[in-house]
Amino acid sequence: MVPVKKARSIRRSATSRYGPCGILSLHLLEAWPYNAATVTTSALQSNGSSPTLENLRSLLIIRCIALLGQIGVLCYVLMVSRTTEDLYGMTFSLIILAALTAASFWRSNQLWPVSDAEFLAQLLLDVVIWTALMYFTGGANNPFISYYIVPLVIAAAVLPWRHTWLVAVASLLAYSVLLYYYRPFPLFTPHAHMGHGNSNVHVLGMWFNFLFSAGLITYFVVRMAAQLRLQEARAVAQREQRLRTDQIMAVASLAAGTAHELGTPLATMTVLLDEMLANEHLDSQSREDCHLLHEQLLHCKNTLGDLARTAELNTGDHSRIVTVENFVRNTVERWAVRRPGISYQINASGGNATAAIEADSTLGQAFENLLNNAADAGSDRVEVTYSSDHSTAKVEVRDWGSGIAAELLEDIGKPIIRSSRSGLGIGLLLSHATVERYGGRIELCNAAEGGAIATLFLPLTEKRA
């Protein structure tokens, strides 16, 4: 049997930390069927290589194919002419291109992330080296001059439009220079003499064709690629929303079942306590404990009743209009009763004193979750600051705890549940869903002086309380 003092200590600790129905909260968290470690691990395994890295590897394969084609041209010229005259520049350019390709393949096997700027640099290097190769092999007379279109198409497909325009300008400038400045190559300019200005109508027609193609690709392909990326982002957001909805429905079902299962034990304990209190021989200390337990049981019954009513009500039809000040102060004061060991301070940071929002009990619970996270972070004080402008109410919850880990900041609000009760998990997930239902959002960041700041944004209603 647990000693009375130890039982009293456990009871008061659970009550102060989790509220009168703290056992219900613990049961919900323990019974949650999703394993965060499994979800996170599988996500990391599925993203073992980023799309940008895969694009870089594809670019290197294309570069290898172009390199092999030019090596084939070099071998053909050697077989036909049986001389190495005027081939040194081409050979040197191919060596540089091969070395760059080998170095890029080594880089693609490293763990460094591939940025858009690095990918752009790879494409510009292709343009520069290809320009040097074309210079030594006939300039614009070389039929392989059309390869300039390849980096442009790749840039239009995978890079932002500003980067694509840089590649387009670089390619067009290189092509234009090669119209007049090049070294004649026997295979492609058999009748050319040393000098400049050996352009003809056919070469100029190829240049205009390239100019026209580059303009079309840069404008229309970039637009189509942007639409595809936007469509993909929307699909990802919809998948996350569906997953989060499924998890919330699972929590709701679990909460409803738990509330139903706890009804009978609570009624039994209430009857037993009434019988113990009716005993005239009960000592004063035990009678005091029984009164405390009876009070906590009533709190549990009320909480379970509120839970059942909230599940049955249509939130949109049963919300009320409250001022931002009343919403913040009432919620914080109600929360402080359950967390007596945490000091708090409420500050008003300007705005309209009559600014009002639409709220119900679930929105207050979402705000309380932010306060609980601040208290569970190891901070002995919490500072709440509220303000408003012409359209939005802003409520900041500041703590001086350990802060939020960088990997958690990326997953906050997403359908990933952390297994740690003291961390950011199911409570914050539900808070995000509730706030978004009212057209608001939650932002979290680490404070420069230590601790974390959770900011709640809610749209103001046109009505006034």
N, C-alpha and C positions, 0 to 999 in steps of 0.2 A: 504494500500500500504506500502511496506517495505521501510524505509528511505534509502537514497542513501548511507550514511556512513555505516549503518548496513549491507546493501546488499554487499557493497564492502568488508567489513570485512569477511562476510560469504564466499564470492567468493574466496578471497585470502587464507582463511584458508583451504577450500576444495581443492584449487589448490595445495597449498604447501604440504598438507597431502596425498592426493590421486592422484595427477597429474591432467592434464587438463581434463581427462575423469573420474574423481573421481566418478561422479554420476553413470556411468556405473558399476564401481566396487561395489558401494553400492547396486545397483539394483541386481547385480548377487548374492551378499551375502544374501540379504533379500529374494530373490526369490528361494533360494536353498531349495529343497523339503525335505531334510533329517533333522530330529531333533536329535541333538547329545545327548540330555538328554534321549530321548527314546531309542536310540541305546545302550547307556552306561548302562541304567537301566536294559534293557532286557538281556544284556550280563552278568551283575552281577547276575541277577536272575537265568540265565541258569547255572552259575558257583557257585551256592550256596554251593556246597560241592565239594572239589577238588578230582581228581581221587586217589591221595595218601591216602586221608582220607577214601574214600570208600574201598580201598584195605585193610586198617587197620581194618575197621569194618568187612570185609569178613574174615580176619585172625582171629579175635576174635570169630566169629561164628564157624569157624573150630576148634578153641581151645576149645570152649564150647562142641562141639560134642565129641572131644577126652576126655574131662574131664568127661562127662556123661558116656562114654564107660568104663573108668577106675573105676568110682564109681559103675557101674554095676558089674564089676569084683570083687570089694571089697565086695559088697553085696552077690554075689554068693559064695565067699570063706567063708563068715560068716555063710551062710546057710548050706554049706556042712560040714565045719569043726567044726562049733559051738564053735570056740575059737578065741580070739583076739591075740594069740601069733604070733609074727613076722609081725603084721599088723600095728604097730605104725609108722614105717618109711614110709610105703605107705600112711597111713592116713595123716601124716604130709606133705608129698609132694603134696597130692591132695589139702590140705588146702592152701598151698602156691600158687599152680596153680590157685585155685579159687579166692584168694585174688588179684593176679596179673591180672586175667581176669576182675574182677570187677573194679579195678583201671584203667585198660586200657579202659573199656567202658565209665567210667566217663571222662577220658581224650579225648575220641573221640567225646564227646559232647561239648568240648570247642572250642573256636575260634582260637586257636593256629594252625599255619600251621604244617603239618606233613612232616618232611624232610626224605630223604633217610636214613640218619644216624639213626634217631629214628626208622624207620621201620626195619632197620638192627638190632638194639638193641632188638626189640621185637622178632625177629626170633631167635637171639642168646639166649635170655632168655628162649624161648621155648626149645631150645636144652639143655640148662643147667638143667632146671627143669625136662624135660623128662629123662635126664640121671640119675638124683637123683631118679626118680620114678622107672626106670628100675633097678637101683642098688638094691633096696629093693624088687624087684619082679622077681628075677631070672636072671638078666643081659641079655646076648645075647640069652638065652634060651626062653625068653619071646617073643611070636609071635608078640607082639605089638612093637617090636624093629624096625620094618619096617616103623614106623611112622616118622623116621628121614628123609625119602624121601620127606615128605610133606613140611617142611620149605625150603628144597632145591628147589623143583619145584616152590614154590611161589617166592623165591628169583630170580630164573632164569627168571620168567615171568615179574617181575615188577622192579627189581633193576639192577644197572649197574653190569658189569661182575666182577669187583673187589669185590663187596659185595657178589656176588654169590659164588665166590671162598672161601671167608671167611666162609660162611655158610657150604659149602661142606667140608672144612678142619675140622671145628668144629664138624660136624656130624660124619665124618669118624673117627676122633680121639676119640670121645665119644663111638662110636660103638666098636672100637678096644679095649679100656680100659675095656668095659663091657664083653669082651670075657673071661677075667681072674679075674676081680675084681667085685664081686657081692655078694648079700645075697641070698642063695637058697630060693625058694618060693615053697610051697607044690604043688600048682596047676600046675606049669610049670616045676619043677624039683623034681618030687616025689622020685627019687632014689638018689638024690644028697646028699652029706654030706658036712658039713662045711669045707671050704677050698677053694683053688684056683686051677686053671688048669683043670677044668671039662669041657673042650671043646671037641667036637667030630667032625667027618667029616661033619655031617649035619649042625652044627652051623658054621663051617668054610666055608662051601658052601654058606650059607646064607650071610656070611660076604663078600665073593668074589662077590656074586651077587649084594650086595649093592654097593661095590666098582665100579663094572662095570656100574651099573645104574647111580650112582652119576657122573661118568666121562662123560657118554653120555649126561645126562641132563645138566650138567654144560657147556659143550661145544656146543652141537647142539641146545638145547632149548634157551640158551642165544643168539645164533646167530639168531634164528628164531624170538625171541622177539625183538631183535634190528632191524631186517628188518621190522617187523610190526610197530615199533615206527617210523622208518624212513619213511615208506610209509604213516603213519598217518600225520607226519609233512609235507610231500610233499603235501598231500591232503589239509591240512589247508592252506598252502602257496598258493596253486592254487585257493582255494576259496577266499582268501583275494585278490589275484591278479584279479580274475574275478570281485569281488565287486568293487575294485578300478577302473578297466577298465570301468565298467558300470557307476560309478560316474563321471569319466572323460568324457565319452561320453555324459552324461547328461549335464555337464558343457559346453561342446563344442556346443551342440544343443541350450542350453539356450543363450550362448554368440552369436551364429550366429543369432538367432531370435532377441535378443536385438539389435545387430548391425543393422539389417534390420529395426527394428521399430524406431531406433533413427535417421535413415537417413533422413526421411521426416521432423521431428521437427528441426533438425540442418539446413536443407536447408531453412526452413521457417524463422528461427531466423537470418540466414545470409542475406536473402532478406530484412527483417525488419531493420537490422542494416545498410545495405547499404542505405536504404531510409532515416534513421535517420541521417546518415553521410552526405547525400546529402542536408539536410536541412541547409540553410545558417544562420538561426536564432538560431541554437543550440549553447549553451554556451560552453566555453572551457572545463570546468570540465566534463560536460556530454559527450563532444566529446572525451575526453581522456578515459572515461569509455567505450564508444562505441568501440574505437580502441582496448582497452584491451579485451573486450568481443569478438571482431572479431578475434583477435589473438588466443584466447582460443578455439573458434569454429573451426578454421583451425587445431589446434592441435587435437581436437576431431575427425575431419574428417580423418586426417592422421592416427590416432590411430585405428579408425574403419577400414580404408583401410588395414592397416597392419594386423589387426585381420582376416579380410576376406582372405587376401592372404596367411597368415600362415595356415589357415584351409584348403586351396585348395592345397598347395604345399606338395609334398612328402619330408619330412625333410631329409631323408637319401640321396636324390639326390640333395639337394640344400644347404647342409651344406658347410662350408668353413673351411680352415685351418688357425688358428691364433695362435700367440705365447701366452703363458700363461700371460705374462706381459701385452700385449695389451688387451687381453680379460678382465683382472681384472681392469686395469686402465680405459679403455673406458666404461665399465659397471658402475663402481663406479662414474665416473665423470658424466655420463648421469643420474644416480640415484640422485646425489647430487643436480642437478638443480631442481629436484622436491621436495627435502627435504632441503631447504636452512637453516633451523634452526638446522641442525645436522652437527657437525664438524666431519671430517674423517681424517684418516691417513693410508697411504698405505706403507707397509714394504715388502722388498724382503728378504727372508731368505735363500738365497743360491740356488744352482741348476744351470742347464744349461740355459743360457740366451736365447738360441734359441729353448728351449723346446716348442712344439706346441701341440694343441689339436684340435679336430674337434668340431665345434660349429655352431649354428644358432641362430636366434632371440629368440627361446623358451628357449634355455639354458641360454642366458643372462637374460631373464625374471625370470628363476628359481633362478639365483644368486641374482637378485634384490629382490625377495621375502625374501631371507635370510637377506638382508640389511634392508628391511622394518620391518621384525620381530624384528631385533635388535633395530631399532629406536622406534618402538611402545612399546618396553618393558620399556620405561621411561628413556632411556639413552640419554644424550645430545651429546655423541661422540661415534664413531664407529671406530674400528681399524681393518684393513684388512691386513693379512699377507699371502703371497704366496711363495711357494717353489716347487721343483720337484726333483725326483730322476730318476733312469734309465727308469722307466716305468709308474710313476704316478705323476700327478700334485695335489698339496694340497693347498687349499685356506681356511684360517680361518677367520671367522667374529666374532670379540670379542666386546661385549657390557658390560656396567656397570649398567644394569637395575636391575629389581627385580628377575631375574633368571627364571627358568622353574620349575613348580610344579612337584613333583615326579610322580603323577598319569598321568600327561601329557607326561612325558618322556616315559612311557610304551606304549602310543598309537600313538606317533609321527610316521608319515609315514604309519600308518594303515588306512583302509578305515573308519575312524570315524571323523566326521566333528564337530568341536566345534562351538557353536553358538556365541561366543564372537568375535567381529571383531578385537579387539586388541590382541587376543590370537593366538595360533597356530592352523590353521584350513585348509581351502580349498587351500590357497596359498602354504602351505608347502606340502600338499598332491600332488598337481600338480608338485611341484618342485621335489619331490621324483620320481614321474613317469618320468619326463623329464630326470633327471640325470641317472636313471636306464636304460633308453633307449640308452644312450651313454655308458653304461657299468660302470658307476660310482656309488657313493653312498653318502649319507649325514648322518653325525653323529652329535648329539647334546648332550651337557653336561653342567652342571653348573660349573662355575669357582670357585676355592677355595677362591679367594678374593672378590667374589660377581659378579653378572651378569652371562652371559652365553656365550658359545663358540659354534658356528656352523661351522663344518668342511666339506668342499666339496672336494671329491676325484674324479678325472677324469683320464682316461687312456690317456697316451701320444700317439700321432700318429707317425708313422714311417717317415712321411714326415716332412719337415721343411718349415716354412713360408718364 
